[in-house]
Amino acid sequence: MPARILLVDDEPDFVQSMERGLVMHGFQQILATSDPRHALALIRNEQAIDVALIDLTMPEISASLRR
């Protein structure tokens, strides 16, 4: 089964670039977003995420949500 990857960064251009790079390397199941709240919803609703690439310093999310 292919790995499911969650990609989260507050810079949309970076998210798009990383997503393209992952696709070029053969990854197909990529959940990508630049919205931290959307990322939390994805984590809560997805059955399994194998790898998470997450920017830990997003200005739109409070310290309480990062924990």
Secondary structure, DSSP 8 states (H G I E B T S, - for coil): ---EEEEE-S-HHHHHHHHHHHHHTT--EEEEES-HHHHHHHHHH-S--SEEEE-S--TTS-HHHH-
